[in-house]
Amino acid sequence: METSIGEENNQYNMTDPDAGMLRHPGKPLGIHYLRHQSVDAAHGIVVDVAVTAGNVNDLEPYLERVEYMCNHIGLNIQDTGADTSYGTSLIYHEMKRMGIRLHTPKSTDGETYKAELKREHFRYDDEENDYFVCP
């Protein structure tokens, strides 16, 4: 019985439309959910779990979950640890804004630059100032 259909490289499960196509190296290809969990390392306690569709990037729920743990659970988070993929300038900036230190391992893949903003995101003001305006 066929339960999924292809549409421009996306897969949809007709019996579970909230699931998403997982395409992570080393993981089984297919329609899945992802579990994102946060652990209090000092005490070994899981303090938050979020579930997303398999095609959601791990970065998407990260800041929202940290803010939830601070604002709704009342945790006083001072330091966080995450894998290398979380070491983007956006994540570091937002964590610093919240007063939280983020620790990620050094990348062994060479290039660590990850652009969140591209040239087309900026507006050029050429009338009198001759500069780009950040989005």
N, CA, C and O atoms as CSV, one atom per row, in Angstrom:
chain,resi,resn,atom,element,x,y,z
A,1,MET,N,N,0.844,-1.186,0.000
A,1,MET,CA,C,0.000,0.000,0.000
A,1,MET,C,C,0.886,1.243,0.000
A,1,MET,O,O,1.720,1.403,0.891
A,2,GLU,N,N,0.724,2.092,-0.947
A,2,GLU,CA,C,1.517,3.316,-1.079
A,2,GLU,C,C,0.986,4.387,-0.124
A,2,GLU,O,O,-0.172,4.794,-0.213
A,3,THR,N,N,1.839,4.830,0.777
A,3,THR,CA,C,1.396,5.841,1.748
A,3,THR,C,C,2.096,7.169,1.560
A,3,THR,O,O,1.818,8.122,2.289
A,4,SER,N,N,2.996,7.251,0.600
A,4,SER,CA,C,3.659,8.533,0.390
A,4,SER,C,C,3.694,8.863,-1.090
A,4,SER,O,O,3.707,7.970,-1.938
A,5,ILE,N,N,3.708,10.135,-1.387
A,5,ILE,CA,C,3.784,10.587,-2.765
A,5,ILE,C,C,4.919,11.575,-2.875
A,5,ILE,O,O,5.212,12.286,-1.914
A,6,GLY,N,N,5.568,11.639,-4.028
A,6,GLY,CA,C,6.656,12.586,-4.242
A,6,GLY,C,C,6.128,13.834,-4.906
A,6,GLY,O,O,5.235,13.770,-5.751
A,7,GLU,N,N,6.680,14.965,-4.524
A,7,GLU,CA,C,6.284,16.232,-5.124
A,7,GLU,C,C,7.480,17.162,-5.080
A,7,GLU,O,O,7.765,17.762,-4.043
A,8,GLU,N,N,8.196,17.288,-6.218
A,8,GLU,CA,C,9.384,18.140,-6.296
A,8,GLU,C,C,10.391,17.819,-5.187
A,8,GLU,O,O,10.754,18.699,-4.407
A,9,ASN,N,N,10.838,16.572,-5.116
A,9,ASN,CA,C,11.829,16.097,-4.146
A,9,ASN,C,C,11.337,16.097,-2.711
A,9,ASN,O,O,12.133,15.813,-1.816
A,10,ASN,N,N,10.091,16.394,-2.437
A,10,ASN,CA,C,9.537,16.309,-1.086
A,10,ASN,C,C,8.669,15.060,-1.018
A,10,ASN,O,O,8.079,14.638,-2.012
A,11,GLN,N,N,8.605,14.491,0.155
A,11,GLN,CA,C,7.767,13.321,0.362
A,11,GLN,C,C,6.685,13.689,1.362
A,11,GLN,O,O,6.947,14.391,2.339
A,12,TYR,N,N,5.489,13.223,1.124
A,12,TYR,CA,C,4.379,13.453,2.031
A,12,TYR,C,C,3.761,12.114,2.379
A,12,TYR,O,O,3.523,11.288,1.498
A,13,ASN,N,N,3.507,11.900,3.631
A,13,ASN,CA,C,2.865,10.683,4.074
A,13,ASN,C,C,1.375,10.978,4.162
A,13,ASN,O,O,0.943,11.807,4.963
A,14,MET,N,N,0.604,10.302,3.344
A,14,MET,CA,C,-0.833,10.591,3.289
A,14,MET,C,C,-1.547,10.182,4.575
A,14,MET,O,O,-2.604,10.733,4.883
A,15,THR,N,N,-1.004,9.238,5.327
A,15,THR,CA,C,-1.632,8.825,6.578
A,15,THR,C,C,-1.108,9.613,7.773
A,15,THR,O,O,-1.721,9.585,8.840
A,16,ASP,N,N,0.024,10.321,7.616
A,16,ASP,CA,C,0.594,11.135,8.698
A,16,ASP,C,C,1.255,12.371,8.091
A,16,ASP,O,O,2.481,12.426,7.991
A,17,PRO,N,N,0.460,13.365,7.684
A,17,PRO,CA,C,1.005,14.521,6.973
A,17,PRO,C,C,1.917,15.409,7.821
A,17,PRO,O,O,2.609,16.264,7.268
A,18,ASP,N,N,1.942,15.234,9.149
A,18,ASP,CA,C,2.824,16.037,9.998
A,18,ASP,C,C,4.256,15.514,10.021
A,18,ASP,O,O,5.161,16.229,10.450
A,19,ALA,N,N,4.479,14.281,9.566
A,19,ALA,CA,C,5.830,13.721,9.507
A,19,ALA,C,C,6.572,14.358,8.334
A,19,ALA,O,O,5.950,14.953,7.455
A,20,GLY,N,N,7.884,14.237,8.319
A,20,GLY,CA,C,8.666,14.829,7.240
A,20,GLY,C,C,9.796,13.919,6.800
A,20,GLY,O,O,10.226,13.039,7.546
A,21,MET,N,N,10.275,14.138,5.577
A,21,MET,CA,C,11.327,13.310,4.988
A,21,MET,C,C,12.663,13.595,5.660
A,21,MET,O,O,13.149,14.725,5.620
A,22,LEU,N,N,13.250,12.595,6.268
A,22,LEU,CA,C,14.545,12.708,6.932
A,22,LEU,C,C,15.636,12.404,5.925
A,22,LEU,O,O,15.636,11.340,5.306
A,23,ARG,N,N,16.576,13.341,5.757
A,23,ARG,CA,C,17.696,13.172,4.823
A,23,ARG,C,C,18.998,13.523,5.539
A,23,ARG,O,O,19.726,14.412,5.099
A,24,HIS,N,N,19.293,12.839,6.624
A,24,HIS,CA,C,20.524,13.078,7.371
A,24,HIS,C,C,21.522,11.977,7.054
A,24,HIS,O,O,21.148,10.805,7.000
A,25,PRO,N,N,22.798,12.335,6.840
A,25,PRO,CA,C,23.805,11.293,6.604
A,25,PRO,C,C,23.859,10.320,7.783
A,25,PRO,O,O,23.859,10.734,8.942
A,26,GLY,N,N,23.905,9.042,7.477
A,26,GLY,CA,C,23.990,8.030,8.514
A,26,GLY,C,C,22.657,7.669,9.146
A,26,GLY,O,O,22.610,6.815,10.032
A,27,LYS,N,N,21.585,8.292,8.715
A,27,LYS,CA,C,20.248,8.010,9.252
A,27,LYS,C,C,19.421,7.336,8.151
A,27,LYS,O,O,19.706,7.519,6.968
A,28,PRO,N,N,18.416,6.572,8.525
A,28,PRO,CA,C,17.596,5.911,7.504
A,28,PRO,C,C,16.763,6.924,6.712
A,28,PRO,O,O,16.095,7.778,7.294
A,29,LEU,N,N,16.808,6.822,5.401
A,29,LEU,CA,C,16.023,7.697,4.540
A,29,LEU,C,C,14.561,7.311,4.668
A,29,LEU,O,O,14.213,6.135,4.568
A,30,GLY,N,N,13.721,8.282,4.886
A,30,GLY,CA,C,12.299,7.994,4.982
A,30,GLY,C,C,11.561,9.096,5.711
A,30,GLY,O,O,12.143,10.111,6.093
A,31,ILE,N,N,10.284,8.881,5.893
A,31,ILE,CA,C,9.427,9.860,6.544
A,31,ILE,C,C,9.430,9.567,8.042
A,31,ILE,O,O,9.023,8.493,8.485
A,32,HIS,N,N,9.903,10.560,8.814
A,32,HIS,CA,C,10.105,10.366,10.246
A,32,HIS,C,C,9.747,11.628,11.024
A,32,HIS,O,O,9.358,12.650,10.458
A,33,TYR,N,N,9.894,11.517,12.337
A,33,TYR,CA,C,9.868,12.647,13.254
A,33,TYR,C,C,11.255,12.748,13.878
A,33,TYR,O,O,11.997,11.766,13.897
A,34,LEU,N,N,11.611,13.923,14.386
A,34,LEU,CA,C,12.857,14.115,15.127
A,34,LEU,C,C,12.533,14.503,16.559
A,34,LEU,O,O,11.573,15.230,16.819
A,35,ARG,N,N,13.339,14.013,17.477
A,35,ARG,CA,C,13.208,14.359,18.890
A,35,ARG,C,C,14.398,15.236,19.259
A,35,ARG,O,O,15.549,14.862,19.035
A,36,HIS,N,N,14.113,16.398,19.822
A,36,HIS,CA,C,15.138,17.331,20.272
A,36,HIS,C,C,15.027,17.385,21.794
A,36,HIS,O,O,13.991,17.778,22.329
A,37,GLN,N,N,16.080,16.996,22.482
A,37,GLN,CA,C,15.989,16.992,23.940
A,37,GLN,C,C,17.102,17.814,24.556
A,37,GLN,O,O,18.199,17.925,24.008
A,38,SER,N,N,16.793,18.389,25.713
A,38,SER,CA,C,17.752,19.172,26.481
A,38,SER,C,C,17.934,18.488,27.824
A,38,SER,O,O,16.968,18.072,28.464
A,39,VAL,N,N,19.194,18.379,28.240
A,39,VAL,CA,C,19.529,17.663,29.461
A,39,VAL,C,C,20.307,18.571,30.399
A,39,VAL,O,O,21.225,19.274,29.975
A,40,ASP,N,N,19.940,18.554,31.667
A,40,ASP,CA,C,20.728,19.200,32.711
A,40,ASP,C,C,21.901,18.265,32.977
A,40,ASP,O,O,21.754,17.261,33.675
A,41,ALA,N,N,23.072,18.594,32.420
A,41,ALA,CA,C,24.227,17.703,32.495
A,41,ALA,C,C,24.715,17.500,33.924
A,41,ALA,O,O,25.233,16.432,34.247
A,42,ALA,N,N,24.562,18.493,34.778
A,42,ALA,CA,C,25.027,18.378,36.159
A,42,ALA,C,C,24.234,17.324,36.927
A,42,ALA,O,O,24.766,16.682,37.832
A,43,HIS,N,N,22.967,17.144,36.568
A,43,HIS,CA,C,22.104,16.226,37.304
A,43,HIS,C,C,21.606,15.043,36.471
A,43,HIS,O,O,20.971,14.130,36.998
A,44,GLY,N,N,21.901,15.066,35.155
A,44,GLY,CA,C,21.478,13.973,34.289
A,44,GLY,C,C,19.983,13.880,34.107
A,44,GLY,O,O,19.435,12.787,33.967
A,45,ILE,N,N,19.313,15.032,34.107
A,45,ILE,CA,C,17.854,15.047,33.997
A,45,ILE,C,C,17.444,15.666,32.657
A,45,ILE,O,O,17.942,16.725,32.276
A,46,VAL,N,N,16.536,14.997,31.951
A,46,VAL,CA,C,15.967,15.576,30.731
A,46,VAL,C,C,14.987,16.664,31.167
A,46,VAL,O,O,14.023,16.387,31.881
A,47,VAL,N,N,15.237,17.910,30.732
A,47,VAL,CA,C,14.381,19.021,31.156
A,47,VAL,C,C,13.435,19.498,30.068
A,47,VAL,O,O,12.489,20.231,30.358
A,48,ASP,N,N,13.666,19.102,28.825
A,48,ASP,CA,C,12.785,19.537,27.747
A,48,ASP,C,C,12.906,18.579,26.579
A,48,ASP,O,O,13.997,18.111,26.254
A,49,VAL,N,N,11.776,18.291,25.950
A,49,VAL,CA,C,11.741,17.471,24.743
A,49,VAL,C,C,10.794,18.140,23.761
A,49,VAL,O,O,9.682,18.528,24.118
A,50,ALA,N,N,11.242,18.271,22.532
A,50,ALA,CA,C,10.395,18.807,21.465
A,50,ALA,C,C,10.441,17.820,20.302
A,50,ALA,O,O,11.481,17.222,20.029
A,51,VAL,N,N,9.330,17.657,19.633
A,51,VAL,CA,C,9.244,16.752,18.484
A,51,VAL,C,C,8.890,17.575,17.260
A,51,VAL,O,O,7.962,18.384,17.285
A,52,THR,N,N,9.651,17.356,16.176
A,52,THR,CA,C,9.390,18.049,14.915
A,52,THR,C,C,9.340,17.022,13.791
A,52,THR,O,O,9.696,15.859,13.978
A,53,ALA,N,N,8.902,17.459,12.647
A,53,ALA,CA,C,8.931,16.611,11.457
A,53,ALA,C,C,10.381,16.304,11.103
A,53,ALA,O,O,11.279,17.073,11.446
A,54,GLY,N,N,10.613,15.200,10.428
A,54,GLY,CA,C,11.965,14.777,10.082
A,54,GLY,C,C,12.704,15.718,9.162
A,54,GLY,O,O,13.933,15.666,9.104
A,55,ASN,N,N,12.011,16.574,8.443
A,55,ASN,CA,C,12.669,17.488,7.514
A,55,ASN,C,C,12.960,18.857,8.135
A,55,ASN,O,O,13.363,19.775,7.421
A,56,VAL,N,N,12.766,19.011,9.446
A,56,VAL,CA,C,13.064,20.268,10.126
A,56,VAL,C,C,14.530,20.274,10.527
A,56,VAL,O,O,15.011,19.318,11.136
A,57,ASN,N,N,15.243,21.343,10.192
A,57,ASN,CA,C,16.645,21.480,10.568
A,57,ASN,C,C,16.750,21.565,12.084
A,57,ASN,O,O,15.929,22.216,12.729
A,58,ASP,N,N,17.758,20.909,12.657
A,58,ASP,CA,C,17.948,20.903,14.107
A,58,ASP,C,C,18.055,22.311,14.695
A,58,ASP,O,O,17.700,22.523,15.854
A,59,LEU,N,N,18.535,23.261,13.916
A,59,LEU,CA,C,18.705,24.633,14.417
A,59,LEU,C,C,17.377,25.351,14.653
A,59,LEU,O,O,17.284,26.228,15.513
A,60,GLU,N,N,16.355,24.977,13.889
A,60,GLU,CA,C,15.093,25.717,13.955
A,60,GLU,C,C,14.467,25.759,15.349
A,60,GLU,O,O,14.087,26.842,15.794
A,61,PRO,N,N,14.340,24.638,16.058
A,61,PRO,CA,C,13.697,24.728,17.371
A,61,PRO,C,C,14.645,25.116,18.511
A,61,PRO,O,O,14.183,25.334,19.631
A,62,TYR,N,N,15.943,25.208,18.264
A,62,TYR,CA,C,16.921,25.359,19.343
A,62,TYR,C,C,16.692,26.605,20.196
A,62,TYR,O,O,16.523,26.494,21.410
A,63,LEU,N,N,16.683,27.780,19.584
A,63,LEU,CA,C,16.527,29.018,20.349
A,63,LEU,C,C,15.163,29.090,21.034
A,63,LEU,O,O,15.052,29.564,22.165
A,64,GLU,N,N,14.141,28.622,20.348
A,64,GLU,CA,C,12.795,28.616,20.931
A,64,GLU,C,C,12.757,27.741,22.188
A,64,GLU,O,O,12.123,28.105,23.179
A,65,ARG,N,N,13.432,26.596,22.147
A,65,ARG,CA,C,13.428,25.692,23.299
A,65,ARG,C,C,14.233,26.279,24.460
A,65,ARG,O,O,13.839,26.137,25.617
A,66,VAL,N,N,15.355,26.936,24.163
A,66,VAL,CA,C,16.150,27.562,25.225
A,66,VAL,C,C,15.336,28.666,25.892
A,66,VAL,O,O,15.310,28.771,27.119
A,67,GLU,N,N,14.667,29.494,25.077
A,67,GLU,CA,C,13.825,30.550,25.640
A,67,GLU,C,C,12.685,29.960,26.465
A,67,GLU,O,O,12.337,30.507,27.511
A,68,TYR,N,N,12.106,28.862,26.014
A,68,TYR,CA,C,11.038,28.200,26.763
A,68,TYR,C,C,11.553,27.728,28.125
A,68,TYR,O,O,10.895,27.927,29.146
A,69,MET,N,N,12.724,27.108,28.132
A,69,MET,CA,C,13.266,26.609,29.397
A,69,MET,C,C,13.570,27.748,30.368
A,69,MET,O,O,13.405,27.596,31.578
A,70,CYS,N,N,14.010,28.879,29.842
A,70,CYS,CA,C,14.294,30.033,30.707
A,70,CYS,C,C,13.011,30.699,31.192
A,70,CYS,O,O,12.861,30.960,32.386
A,71,ASN,N,N,12.096,30.973,30.287
A,71,ASN,CA,C,10.915,31.781,30.601
A,71,ASN,C,C,9.744,31.014,31.197
A,71,ASN,O,O,8.998,31.566,32.006
A,72,HIS,N,N,9.568,29.755,30.814
A,72,HIS,CA,C,8.400,29.009,31.275
A,72,HIS,C,C,8.719,27.986,32.364
A,72,HIS,O,O,7.913,27.750,33.264
A,73,ILE,N,N,9.893,27.388,32.271
A,73,ILE,CA,C,10.290,26.431,33.300
A,73,ILE,C,C,11.027,27.160,34.423
A,73,ILE,O,O,11.046,26.700,35.565
A,74,GLY,N,N,11.634,28.303,34.088
A,74,GLY,CA,C,12.339,29.096,35.092
A,74,GLY,C,C,13.765,28.670,35.337
A,74,GLY,O,O,14.325,28.950,36.398
A,75,LEU,N,N,14.370,27.989,34.358
A,75,LEU,CA,C,15.759,27.580,34.522
A,75,LEU,C,C,16.690,28.777,34.337
A,75,LEU,O,O,16.470,29.616,33.463
A,76,ASN,N,N,17.711,28.845,35.150
A,76,ASN,CA,C,18.730,29.886,35.040
A,76,ASN,C,C,19.899,29.306,34.250
A,76,ASN,O,O,20.894,28.867,34.827
A,77,ILE,N,N,19.770,29.309,32.928
A,77,ILE,CA,C,20.788,28.700,32.068
A,77,ILE,C,C,21.939,29.673,31.896
A,77,ILE,O,O,21.744,30.814,31.476
A,78,GLN,N,N,23.128,29.220,32.220
A,78,GLN,CA,C,24.328,30.042,32.081
A,78,GLN,C,C,25.233,29.537,30.971
A,78,GLN,O,O,25.899,30.330,30.305
A,79,ASP,N,N,25.264,28.226,30.764
A,79,ASP,CA,C,26.098,27.594,29.744
A,79,ASP,C,C,25.287,26.519,29.037
A,79,ASP,O,O,24.458,25.847,29.650
A,80,THR,N,N,25.535,26.365,27.741
A,80,THR,CA,C,24.937,25.270,26.986
A,80,THR,C,C,26.028,24.618,26.150
A,80,THR,O,O,27.020,25.252,25.791
A,81,GLY,N,N,25.830,23.361,25.853
A,81,GLY,CA,C,26.723,22.631,24.968
A,81,GLY,C,C,25.906,22.033,23.846
A,81,GLY,O,O,24.792,21.556,24.062
A,82,ALA,N,N,26.455,22.058,22.660
A,82,ALA,CA,C,25.746,21.517,21.500
A,82,ALA,C,C,26.779,21.027,20.495
A,82,ALA,O,O,27.959,21.364,20.590
A,83,ASP,N,N,26.322,20.225,19.526
A,83,ASP,CA,C,27.283,19.734,18.541
A,83,ASP,C,C,27.678,20.839,17.568
A,83,ASP,O,O,27.110,21.931,17.590
A,84,THR,N,N,28.639,20.551,16.730
A,84,THR,CA,C,29.254,21.540,15.850
A,84,THR,C,C,28.260,22.259,14.959
A,84,THR,O,O,28.451,23.439,14.663
A,85,SER,N,N,27.207,21.589,14.522
A,85,SER,CA,C,26.261,22.208,13.589
A,85,SER,C,C,25.524,23.405,14.208
A,85,SER,O,O,24.974,24.228,13.475
A,86,TYR,N,N,25.504,23.514,15.539
A,86,TYR,CA,C,24.843,24.637,16.189
A,86,TYR,C,C,25.753,25.861,16.283
A,86,TYR,O,O,25.301,26.923,16.712
A,87,GLY,N,N,26.997,25.742,15.901
A,87,GLY,CA,C,27.952,26.835,16.026
A,87,GLY,C,C,27.856,27.859,14.912
A,87,GLY,O,O,28.859,28.158,14.264
A,88,THR,N,N,26.670,28.403,14.675
A,88,THR,CA,C,26.490,29.444,13.661
A,88,THR,C,C,26.497,30.811,14.332
A,88,THR,O,O,26.259,30.922,15.534
A,89,SER,N,N,26.766,31.830,13.563
A,89,SER,CA,C,26.808,33.182,14.124
A,89,SER,C,C,25.452,33.592,14.691
A,89,SER,O,O,25.398,34.291,15.703
A,90,LEU,N,N,24.364,33.176,14.064
A,90,LEU,CA,C,23.026,33.507,14.566
A,90,LEU,C,C,22.803,32.907,15.958
A,90,LEU,O,O,22.342,33.599,16.866
A,91,ILE,N,N,23.127,31.638,16.123
A,91,ILE,CA,C,22.932,30.973,17.419
A,91,ILE,C,C,23.830,31.617,18.471
A,91,ILE,O,O,23.373,31.905,19.577
A,92,TYR,N,N,25.107,31.846,18.139
A,92,TYR,CA,C,26.013,32.474,19.104
A,92,TYR,C,C,25.521,33.868,19.496
A,92,TYR,O,O,25.559,34.230,20.672
A,93,HIS,N,N,25.064,34.643,18.525
A,93,HIS,CA,C,24.579,35.997,18.797
A,93,HIS,C,C,23.378,35.973,19.738
A,93,HIS,O,O,23.342,36.719,20.716
A,94,GLU,N,N,22.406,35.130,19.452
A,94,GLU,CA,C,21.197,35.071,20.270
A,94,GLU,C,C,21.490,34.542,21.669
A,94,GLU,O,O,20.911,35.018,22.645
A,95,MET,N,N,22.375,33.573,21.773
A,95,MET,CA,C,22.731,33.059,23.094
A,95,MET,C,C,23.445,34.137,23.906
A,95,MET,O,O,23.201,34.275,25.105
A,96,LYS,N,N,24.313,34.891,23.268
A,96,LYS,CA,C,25.004,35.982,23.964
A,96,LYS,C,C,24.003,37.041,24.425
A,96,LYS,O,O,24.114,37.571,25.531
A,97,ARG,N,N,23.021,37.343,23.562
A,97,ARG,CA,C,21.975,38.304,23.910
A,97,ARG,C,C,21.203,37.843,25.147
A,97,ARG,O,O,20.786,38.664,25.965
A,98,MET,N,N,21.013,36.532,25.281
A,98,MET,CA,C,20.296,35.979,26.431
A,98,MET,C,C,21.208,35.800,27.649
A,98,MET,O,O,20.747,35.389,28.714
A,99,GLY,N,N,22.505,36.109,27.494
A,99,GLY,CA,C,23.440,35.963,28.612
A,99,GLY,C,C,23.862,34.525,28.855
A,99,GLY,O,O,24.204,34.151,29.976
A,100,ILE,N,N,23.837,33.718,27.797
A,100,ILE,CA,C,24.180,32.296,27.908
A,100,ILE,C,C,25.416,32.021,27.053
A,100,ILE,O,O,25.491,32.456,25.904
A,101,ARG,N,N,26.377,31.302,27.613
A,101,ARG,CA,C,27.573,30.911,26.866
A,101,ARG,C,C,27.302,29.583,26.148
A,101,ARG,O,O,26.865,28.610,26.762
A,102,LEU,N,N,27.566,29.563,24.852
A,102,LEU,CA,C,27.378,28.357,24.044
A,102,LEU,C,C,28.733,27.724,23.789
A,102,LEU,O,O,29.675,28.401,23.378
A,103,HIS,N,N,28.828,26.428,24.035
A,103,HIS,CA,C,30.064,25.687,23.805
A,103,HIS,C,C,29.803,24.627,22.749
A,103,HIS,O,O,28.925,23.780,22.906
A,104,THR,N,N,30.585,24.684,21.658
A,104,THR,CA,C,30.491,23.677,20.604
A,104,THR,C,C,31.896,23.187,20.302
A,104,THR,O,O,32.857,23.939,20.466
A,105,PRO,N,N,32.038,21.943,19.866
A,105,PRO,CA,C,33.372,21.449,19.518
A,105,PRO,C,C,33.900,22.148,18.275
A,105,PRO,O,O,33.130,22.638,17.449
A,106,LYS,N,N,35.211,22.188,18.154
A,106,LYS,CA,C,35.815,22.714,16.934
A,106,LYS,C,C,35.461,21.810,15.775
A,106,LYS,O,O,35.394,20.590,15.921
A,107,SER,N,N,35.235,22.415,14.624
A,107,SER,CA,C,34.938,21.642,13.432
A,107,SER,C,C,36.226,21.039,12.893
A,107,SER,O,O,37.258,21.708,12.850
A,108,THR,N,N,36.167,19.790,12.487
A,108,THR,CA,C,37.333,19.142,11.893
A,108,THR,C,C,37.203,19.085,10.373
A,108,THR,O,O,38.053,18.512,9.692
A,109,ASP,N,N,36.135,19.683,9.849
A,109,ASP,CA,C,35.893,19.643,8.407
A,109,ASP,C,C,36.571,20.773,7.651
A,109,ASP,O,O,36.395,20.887,6.438
A,110,GLY,N,N,37.339,21.610,8.332
A,110,GLY,CA,C,37.990,22.726,7.667
A,110,GLY,C,C,37.166,23.983,7.784
A,110,GLY,O,O,37.223,24.672,8.803
A,111,GLU,N,N,36.400,24.292,6.758
A,111,GLU,CA,C,35.627,25.531,6.721
A,111,GLU,C,C,34.496,25.505,7.742
A,111,GLU,O,O,33.729,24.544,7.804
A,112,THR,N,N,34.396,26.565,8.542
A,112,THR,CA,C,33.360,26.627,9.566
A,112,THR,C,C,32.370,27.752,9.301
A,112,THR,O,O,31.437,27.941,10.082
A,113,TYR,N,N,32.548,28.497,8.227
A,113,TYR,CA,C,31.677,29.625,7.928
A,113,TYR,C,C,30.312,29.129,7.478
A,113,TYR,O,O,30.212,28.287,6.585
A,114,LYS,N,N,29.271,29.651,8.095
A,114,LYS,CA,C,27.902,29.333,7.695
A,114,LYS,C,C,27.147,30.652,7.578
A,114,LYS,O,O,26.957,31.351,8.574
A,115,ALA,N,N,26.719,30.992,6.375
A,115,ALA,CA,C,26.039,32.266,6.162
A,115,ALA,C,C,24.549,32.133,6.402
A,115,ALA,O,O,23.886,31.281,5.812
A,116,GLU,N,N,24.029,32.984,7.274
A,116,GLU,CA,C,22.590,33.028,7.472
A,116,GLU,C,C,21.966,34.091,6.575
A,116,GLU,O,O,20.809,33.971,6.172
A,117,LEU,N,N,22.735,35.131,6.265
A,117,LEU,CA,C,22.237,36.222,5.430
A,117,LEU,C,C,23.031,36.269,4.132
A,117,LEU,O,O,24.249,36.089,4.124
A,118,LYS,N,N,22.332,36.509,3.057
A,118,LYS,CA,C,22.972,36.628,1.759
A,118,LYS,C,C,22.811,38.061,1.271
A,118,LYS,O,O,22.043,38.836,1.840
A,119,ARG,N,N,23.526,38.401,0.232
A,119,ARG,CA,C,23.518,39.764,-0.292
A,119,ARG,C,C,22.103,40.255,-0.584
A,119,ARG,O,O,21.786,41.416,-0.323
A,120,GLU,N,N,21.259,39.390,-1.117
A,120,GLU,CA,C,19.902,39.818,-1.469
A,120,GLU,C,C,19.040,40.161,-0.253
A,120,GLU,O,O,17.989,40.785,-0.401
A,121,HIS,N,N,19.466,39.765,0.935
A,121,HIS,CA,C,18.740,40.123,2.145
A,121,HIS,C,C,18.969,41.581,2.550
A,121,HIS,O,O,18.170,42.148,3.296
A,122,PHE,N,N,20.051,42.189,2.065
A,122,PHE,CA,C,20.378,43.563,2.430
A,122,PHE,C,C,19.769,44.547,1.437
A,122,PHE,O,O,19.619,44.226,0.258
A,123,ARG,N,N,19.421,45.728,1.899
A,123,ARG,CA,C,18.873,46.775,1.046
A,123,ARG,C,C,19.965,47.828,0.842
A,123,ARG,O,O,20.584,48.287,1.801
A,124,TYR,N,N,20.187,48.197,-0.396
A,124,TYR,CA,C,21.206,49.184,-0.708
A,124,TYR,C,C,20.593,50.576,-0.691
A,124,TYR,O,O,19.604,50.832,-1.377
A,125,ASP,N,N,21.176,51.471,0.090
A,125,ASP,CA,C,20.727,52.862,0.180
A,125,ASP,C,C,21.721,53.721,-0.601
A,125,ASP,O,O,22.767,54.105,-0.077
A,126,ASP,N,N,21.386,54.017,-1.855
A,126,ASP,CA,C,22.322,54.762,-2.688
A,126,ASP,C,C,21.942,56.227,-2.867
A,126,ASP,O,O,22.671,56.980,-3.512
A,127,GLU,N,N,20.826,56.631,-2.313
A,127,GLU,CA,C,20.365,58.001,-2.509
A,127,GLU,C,C,21.364,59.024,-2.006
A,127,GLU,O,O,21.749,59.925,-2.751
A,128,GLU,N,N,21.788,58.903,-0.765
A,128,GLU,CA,C,22.732,59.872,-0.227
A,128,GLU,C,C,23.804,59.230,0.624
A,128,GLU,O,O,24.817,59.856,0.936
A,129,ASN,N,N,23.583,57.976,1.003
A,129,ASN,CA,C,24.488,57.369,1.968
A,129,ASN,C,C,25.464,56.364,1.383
A,129,ASN,O,O,26.551,56.179,1.930
A,130,ASP,N,N,25.108,55.713,0.288
A,130,ASP,CA,C,25.962,54.739,-0.352
A,130,ASP,C,C,26.393,53.622,0.613
A,130,ASP,O,O,27.586,53.394,0.812
A,131,TYR,N,N,25.404,52.928,1.210
A,131,TYR,CA,C,25.708,51.798,2.077
A,131,TYR,C,C,24.569,50.793,2.059
A,131,TYR,O,O,23.474,51.087,1.578
A,132,PHE,N,N,24.834,49.601,2.590
A,132,PHE,CA,C,23.835,48.552,2.677
A,132,PHE,C,C,23.174,48.603,4.059
A,132,PHE,O,O,23.834,48.883,5.060
A,133,VAL,N,N,21.871,48.333,4.102
A,133,VAL,CA,C,21.111,48.318,5.350
A,133,VAL,C,C,20.820,46.860,5.694
A,133,VAL,O,O,20.294,46.104,4.877
A,134,CYS,N,N,21.174,46.483,6.924
A,134,CYS,CA,C,20.924,45.114,7.389
A,134,CYS,C,C,19.416,44.863,7.490
A,134,CYS,O,O,18.642,45.768,7.800
A,135,PRO,N,N,19.016,43.612,7.222
A,135,PRO,CA,C,17.593,43.283,7.343
A,135,PRO,C,C,17.127,43.303,8.786
A,135,PRO,O,O,15.954,43.047,9.060
